[in-house]
Amino acid sequence: MDFLTWAIVFAVIAVIAGFFGFSGVAAGAASIARILFFIFVVIAVIFLILMVLGVGAMAAPVAAASLAVVPAARLKRERSSDRA
């Protein structure tokens, strides 16, 4: 499970605990949910910035795909020049 899922789980636990009167448990679960949510937001913003800049693993599949196209185009040119 990821950070956002755990944050939602702890938020639901906080609401249920608060409904039944367990204010200490509700406060603890709410603070854990808040911390996990902000960690999720920070990581999401970092990955968004890296994606926009084209840095890291996000750019690798695009580069690999473009390299795979080059030999196919070269092969087509070589085949057409052989026929002429």
C-alpha positions as CSV (number, residue, x, y, z in Angstrom):
1,M,0.0,0.0,0.0
2,D,1.2,3.5,-0.7
3,F,1.3,6.6,1.4
4,L,-2.0,8.0,0.2
5,T,-3.9,4.7,1.0
6,W,-2.4,4.6,4.5
7,A,-3.4,8.2,5.0
8,I,-6.9,7.5,4.0
9,V,-7.0,4.4,6.3
10,F,-5.8,6.4,9.3
11,A,-8.3,9.2,8.5
12,V,-11.2,6.7,8.5
13,I,-9.9,5.2,11.8
14,A,-9.7,8.7,13.2
15,V,-13.3,9.5,12.2
16,I,-14.6,6.2,13.6
17,A,-12.7,6.5,16.8
18,G,-13.9,10.1,17.2
19,F,-17.5,8.9,16.7
20,F,-17.2,6.3,19.4
21,G,-15.6,8.8,21.8
22,F,-12.0,7.6,21.7
23,S,-10.6,11.1,21.4
24,G,-7.0,10.0,22.1
25,V,-7.0,7.3,19.4
26,A,-8.8,9.7,17.0
27,A,-6.1,12.4,17.6
28,G,-3.3,9.9,17.1
29,A,-4.8,8.5,13.9
30,A,-5.5,11.9,12.6
31,S,-1.9,13.1,13.1
32,I,-0.5,9.9,11.5
33,A,-2.9,10.5,8.5
34,R,-1.8,14.1,8.2
35,I,2.0,13.2,8.3
36,L,1.5,10.4,5.7
37,F,-0.5,12.7,3.5
38,F,2.2,15.5,3.5
39,I,4.9,12.9,2.8
40,F,2.8,11.7,-0.2
41,V,2.4,15.3,-1.4
42,V,6.1,16.0,-1.1
43,I,7.1,12.9,-3.0
44,A,4.4,13.6,-5.7
45,V,5.7,17.1,-6.2
46,I,9.3,15.9,-6.5
47,F,8.4,13.3,-9.1
48,L,6.3,15.9,-11.0
49,I,9.3,18.2,-11.1
50,L,11.6,15.4,-12.2
51,M,9.1,14.4,-14.9
52,V,8.9,18.0,-16.2
53,L,12.7,18.3,-16.3
54,G,13.0,14.9,-18.0
55,V,15.3,13.5,-15.3
56,G,15.6,10.0,-14.0
57,A,13.7,6.8,-14.7
58,M,10.8,8.7,-16.3
59,A,12.9,9.7,-19.3
60,A,14.6,6.3,-19.8
61,P,11.6,4.5,-21.5
62,V,11.2,7.4,-23.9
63,A,14.9,7.4,-24.8
64,A,14.9,3.6,-25.3
65,A,11.8,3.8,-27.5
66,S,13.4,6.4,-29.7
67,L,16.5,4.4,-30.1
68,A,14.5,1.3,-31.1
69,V,12.9,3.3,-33.9
70,V,16.2,4.5,-35.5
71,P,17.4,1.0,-36.6
72,A,14.1,0.3,-38.2
73,A,14.2,3.5,-40.2
74,R,17.7,2.8,-41.2
75,L,16.8,-0.7,-42.3
76,K,14.0,0.7,-44.5
77,R,16.4,3.0,-46.2
78,E,18.9,0.3,-46.8
79,R,16.2,-2.0,-48.3
80,S,14.9,0.7,-50.6
81,S,18.4,1.7,-51.8
82,D,19.1,-2.0,-52.6
83,R,16.0,-2.2,-54.8
84,A,16.9,0.9,-56.8
